[in-house]
Amino acid sequence: MRIWINEEPQEVKEGVTLQSLLNELGFDAATVVVEMDGAIVARDAFATTTLSEGNRLELVRFVGGG
């Protein structure tokens, strides 16, 4: 199925959870904010949030430095 990640189309398997997608993409859930279809997803909901055809995700990673 097709979803959008940071405005880029991405093919993912049916029934994938947000946590599984983040793992596959190499994101650490502790350092990323996820917006799905215009709403922020709580970190504790990543493992139970199942993606659907056409979902639009914005992934923002925290970067430390100075």
Secondary structure, DSSP 4 states (H G I P E B T S, - for coil): -EEEETTEEEE--TT-BHHHHHHHHT--GGGEEEEETTEEEPGGGGGG-B--TT-EEEEEE-----
